Amino acid sequence: SGFTLENLAIEDSKGDGLKVNEGQNITIRGVRVEWTGGPKSTNGAYGIYPVKTHDTLIENCVVIGASDAGIYVGQSKNIVMRGNRVEYNVAGTEVENSIDADVYGNTATNNTGGILVFNMPNITQPGHSTRVHGNKVFKNNTGNFAAKGAAVASVPAGSGVVVNSNDQVEIFDNDIADNDTANVIVSSYWSTGYMNKYGVAKAYDPYPEEIYVYGNRFKGGGESPDGLDLKTLKVAMYGLNGRLPDILWDGYVNAKRMKDGKAV
């Protein structure tokens, strides 16, 4: 706890670049983590990887080539991720099962998915209350090179901002462009195709709820979705020369929260 790590480079680590396990009042600033051979499934999984931390700031960092997530914050509270650049990772940045994350002023490009906000099952802390704003998220069309069985292996190439099974997420004032599947995807656990061998805990909420997408600037995207199901959807709904909408929602809802066909 109570430390600053700044102005250094970590290259071609066999495993994760920088991992912080537990602790509070942590600053990671001006750190570059890179796998210099380009995107490969043999690269380390995570670039910058704080888990179970409180009051964590990650700013002005660069991560390139992580086979899972460039900058990942998991099971943490009170996080700020700002001014970072993430390229050629499977997930550019990922907030997973975390509370009160502020993700702003970042640039995510050439990843499989630009910015992810996820809740995974069988983790004691469910995440909520993430703000994603003022970011540049464009051309995240790199083919998915995650290791087989990894949760992010289900992320389609061409994903801009992805919310999966998380609640109370605001996505606003971003420039989001030219992500070939969709600029924004809101989905439940059931549509990911990621079904782990341990099953799903009874307390787990697989549905994304209270998601607010407003005031963003969209351009292009949706012309060449990844995966046969999404390609088929695009052609069926919008024709060969059409495109999927800027915001793509999988349509799963919690039946227990429905009354007369409306969410309550």
C-alpha positions as CSV (number, residue, x, y, z in Angstrom):
1,S,0.0,0.0,0.0
2,G,0.9,3.7,-0.3
3,F,3.4,3.5,-3.2
4,T,4.0,5.0,-6.6
5,L,5.5,3.1,-9.6
6,E,6.4,5.4,-12.5
7,N,8.5,6.0,-15.6
8,L,9.8,2.6,-16.4
9,A,9.3,0.0,-19.2
10,I,8.6,-3.7,-18.9
11,E,9.2,-5.7,-22.1
12,D,8.5,-9.3,-23.2
13,S,7.7,-10.7,-19.9
14,K,6.8,-14.4,-19.9
15,G,3.7,-13.8,-17.8
16,D,2.0,-10.6,-16.7
17,G,3.9,-7.4,-16.9
18,L,3.0,-5.7,-13.6
19,K,0.7,-7.3,-11.0
20,V,-0.4,-5.7,-7.8
21,N,-2.3,-8.0,-5.5
22,E,-4.3,-6.2,-2.7
23,G,-3.2,-2.8,-1.2
24,Q,-4.5,0.7,-1.3
25,N,-3.4,4.2,-2.3
26,I,-1.5,3.0,-5.3
27,T,-0.3,5.1,-8.3
28,I,1.0,3.6,-11.5
29,R,2.1,6.4,-13.8
30,G,4.1,6.6,-17.0
31,V,4.7,2.8,-17.3
32,R,5.0,1.1,-20.6
33,V,4.4,-2.7,-20.9
34,E,5.0,-4.2,-24.3
35,W,5.4,-7.5,-26.1
36,T,7.6,-6.3,-28.9
37,G,6.9,-9.2,-31.3
38,G,3.3,-8.0,-31.9
39,P,0.0,-9.7,-30.9
40,K,0.6,-13.4,-30.1
41,S,-1.3,-15.9,-27.9
42,T,2.1,-16.7,-26.3
43,N,2.4,-13.2,-24.9
44,G,1.7,-12.6,-21.3
45,A,-1.9,-12.3,-20.4
46,Y,-2.0,-8.9,-18.6
47,G,0.0,-5.7,-19.0
48,I,-0.9,-3.7,-15.9
49,Y,-2.9,-5.9,-13.4
50,P,-4.1,-4.6,-10.0
51,V,-6.5,-6.9,-8.2
52,K,-8.3,-6.4,-4.9
53,T,-7.0,-2.9,-4.5
54,H,-8.6,0.3,-3.2
55,D,-8.0,3.9,-4.3
56,T,-5.8,3.1,-7.4
57,L,-4.7,5.5,-10.1
58,I,-3.4,4.3,-13.4
59,E,-2.4,7.2,-15.7
60,N,-0.3,8.0,-18.8
61,C,0.7,4.4,-19.3
62,V,1.1,2.4,-22.6
63,V,0.4,-1.3,-23.0
64,I,0.9,-3.2,-26.3
65,G,0.4,-6.8,-27.1
66,A,-1.2,-8.4,-24.0
67,S,-3.0,-11.7,-24.8
68,D,-5.8,-10.9,-22.4
69,A,-6.1,-7.3,-21.2
70,G,-3.7,-4.4,-21.6
71,I,-4.8,-2.6,-18.4
72,Y,-7.0,-4.7,-16.2
73,V,-8.5,-3.7,-12.8
74,G,-10.3,-6.5,-11.0
75,Q,-12.3,-6.8,-7.7
76,S,-11.2,-3.3,-6.8
77,K,-12.9,-0.1,-5.5
78,N,-12.3,3.6,-6.3
79,I,-10.2,3.3,-9.5
80,V,-9.1,6.0,-11.9
81,M,-7.8,5.0,-15.3
82,R,-6.9,8.1,-17.4
83,G,-4.6,9.3,-20.2
84,N,-3.5,5.8,-21.1
85,R,-2.9,4.3,-24.6
86,V,-3.6,0.7,-25.3
87,E,-2.9,-1.0,-28.6
88,Y,-2.8,-4.5,-30.1
89,N,-4.2,-6.2,-26.9
90,V,-7.1,-8.6,-26.9
91,A,-8.9,-6.2,-24.5
92,G,-7.4,-2.7,-24.4
93,T,-8.7,-1.9,-20.9
94,E,-10.9,-4.0,-18.7
95,V,-12.8,-3.2,-15.5
96,E,-14.0,-6.5,-14.0
97,N,-16.1,-7.0,-10.8
98,S,-15.0,-3.5,-9.6
99,I,-16.9,-0.7,-8.0
100,D,-16.6,3.1,-8.7
101,A,-14.2,3.1,-11.7
102,D,-13.7,6.3,-13.7
103,V,-12.2,5.5,-17.1
104,Y,-11.5,8.7,-19.1
105,G,-9.1,10.4,-21.5
106,N,-7.8,7.1,-22.8
107,T,-7.0,6.0,-26.3
108,A,-7.9,2.4,-27.3
109,T,-7.1,1.4,-30.9
110,N,-6.1,-1.8,-32.8
111,N,-7.3,-4.1,-30.0
112,T,-9.8,-6.8,-30.3
113,G,-12.1,-4.9,-28.0
114,G,-11.3,-1.3,-26.9
115,I,-12.8,-0.8,-23.4
116,L,-14.5,-3.6,-21.5
117,V,-16.7,-3.5,-18.3
118,F,-17.4,-7.0,-17.2
119,N,-18.9,-9.0,-14.3
120,M,-17.7,-12.6,-14.2
121,P,-19.4,-15.4,-12.2
122,N,-18.1,-17.0,-9.0
123,I,-16.4,-13.9,-7.8
124,T,-17.6,-12.6,-4.4
125,Q,-17.6,-8.9,-5.4
126,P,-20.1,-7.9,-8.1
127,G,-19.1,-4.8,-10.0
128,H,-21.1,-1.6,-10.6
129,S,-20.9,2.1,-11.0
130,T,-18.4,2.6,-13.8
131,R,-18.1,5.7,-15.9
132,V,-16.5,5.6,-19.3
133,H,-16.1,9.1,-20.8
134,G,-13.9,11.3,-22.9
135,N,-12.1,8.4,-24.5
136,K,-11.0,7.8,-28.1
137,V,-12.0,4.2,-29.1
138,F,-11.4,3.5,-32.7
139,K,-10.4,0.7,-35.2
140,N,-10.3,-2.0,-32.6
141,N,-10.4,-4.7,-35.3
142,T,-7.4,-7.0,-34.4
143,G,-8.3,-10.7,-34.5
144,N,-8.8,-12.3,-31.1
145,F,-5.6,-14.0,-30.1
146,A,-6.5,-14.9,-26.5
147,A,-5.6,-18.3,-25.1
148,K,-8.3,-20.9,-25.6
149,G,-10.7,-20.9,-22.6
150,A,-10.0,-17.4,-21.5
151,A,-13.1,-15.2,-20.9
152,V,-12.0,-12.6,-23.4
153,A,-11.7,-15.2,-26.1
154,S,-15.4,-14.7,-26.6
155,V,-15.0,-11.0,-27.4
156,P,-15.6,-10.4,-31.2
157,A,-13.0,-8.5,-33.1
158,G,-14.3,-5.1,-34.0
159,S,-15.7,-4.3,-30.5
160,G,-15.5,-0.7,-29.3
161,V,-16.9,-0.4,-25.8
162,V,-18.3,-3.7,-24.3
163,V,-20.5,-4.0,-21.2
164,N,-21.1,-7.6,-20.1
165,S,-23.3,-8.4,-17.1
166,N,-22.4,-5.2,-15.3
167,D,-24.8,-2.7,-13.8
168,Q,-25.0,1.1,-13.4
169,V,-22.5,1.9,-16.3
170,E,-22.4,5.3,-17.9
171,I,-20.9,5.7,-21.4
172,F,-20.8,9.3,-22.5
173,D,-18.8,12.0,-24.3
174,N,-16.6,9.4,-26.1
175,D,-15.3,9.4,-29.7
176,I,-16.1,5.9,-30.9
177,A,-15.4,5.0,-34.5
178,D,-14.8,2.3,-37.1
179,N,-15.1,-0.7,-34.9
180,D,-16.1,-3.4,-37.4
181,T,-18.6,-5.4,-35.2
182,A,-20.2,-2.5,-33.3
183,N,-19.1,0.7,-31.6
184,V,-20.9,-0.3,-28.3
185,I,-22.0,-3.8,-27.2
186,V,-24.2,-4.4,-24.2
187,S,-24.6,-8.1,-23.5
188,S,-25.3,-10.7,-20.8
189,Y,-23.3,-13.7,-19.7
190,W,-25.6,-16.0,-21.7
191,S,-24.6,-14.6,-25.1
192,T,-20.8,-14.8,-24.5
193,G,-20.3,-18.5,-25.2
194,Y,-18.0,-18.5,-22.2
195,M,-19.4,-21.3,-19.9
196,N,-16.9,-22.3,-17.3
197,K,-16.7,-25.8,-15.9
198,Y,-17.6,-24.6,-12.4
199,G,-21.1,-23.4,-13.4
200,V,-22.6,-20.2,-12.2
201,A,-23.1,-19.1,-8.6
202,K,-26.7,-18.6,-7.5
203,A,-26.0,-15.1,-6.4
204,Y,-24.6,-14.1,-9.8
205,D,-26.6,-11.6,-11.9
206,P,-25.9,-12.3,-15.5
207,Y,-27.9,-9.4,-16.9
208,P,-26.6,-5.9,-17.6
209,E,-29.0,-3.3,-16.1
210,E,-29.1,0.5,-15.7
211,I,-26.7,1.1,-18.6
212,Y,-26.7,4.7,-19.9
213,V,-25.2,5.5,-23.3
214,Y,-25.5,9.2,-24.2
215,G,-23.7,12.1,-25.8
216,N,-21.1,10.1,-27.7
217,R,-19.8,10.8,-31.2
218,F,-20.1,7.7,-33.4
219,K,-18.6,7.2,-36.9
220,G,-18.5,4.2,-39.1
221,G,-18.3,0.7,-37.7
222,G,-20.6,-2.3,-37.9
223,E,-19.8,-3.1,-41.6
224,S,-17.9,-6.3,-41.1
225,P,-18.9,-8.1,-37.8
226,D,-16.9,-11.0,-36.4
227,G,-18.4,-14.4,-36.2
228,L,-21.0,-16.2,-38.3
229,D,-23.9,-15.3,-36.0
230,L,-23.3,-11.6,-36.2
231,K,-22.5,-11.7,-39.9
232,T,-25.8,-13.5,-40.5
233,L,-27.7,-11.0,-38.3
234,K,-26.2,-8.1,-40.3
235,V,-27.2,-9.5,-43.6
236,A,-30.7,-10.5,-42.5
237,M,-31.5,-7.2,-40.9
238,Y,-29.5,-4.7,-43.0
239,G,-28.5,-6.4,-46.2
240,L,-25.1,-7.2,-47.7
241,N,-24.1,-3.5,-47.9
242,G,-25.6,-2.5,-44.5
243,R,-24.1,-2.2,-41.1
244,L,-25.0,-3.1,-37.6
245,P,-26.2,-0.2,-35.4
246,D,-23.7,1.8,-33.3
247,I,-25.2,0.2,-30.1
248,L,-25.8,-3.5,-30.2
249,W,-27.8,-5.2,-27.3
250,D,-28.3,-8.9,-27.1
251,G,-31.8,-8.6,-25.7
252,Y,-31.5,-10.9,-22.7
253,V,-33.6,-9.6,-19.7
254,N,-34.2,-10.8,-16.2
255,A,-37.8,-12.2,-16.2
256,K,-38.0,-11.7,-12.5
257,R,-37.8,-7.9,-13.0
258,M,-40.4,-7.8,-15.7
259,K,-44.0,-6.7,-15.2
260,D,-46.5,-6.3,-18.0
261,G,-43.6,-6.5,-20.5
262,K,-41.6,-3.7,-18.8
263,A,-38.6,-3.7,-16.5
264,V,-39.3,-2.7,-12.9
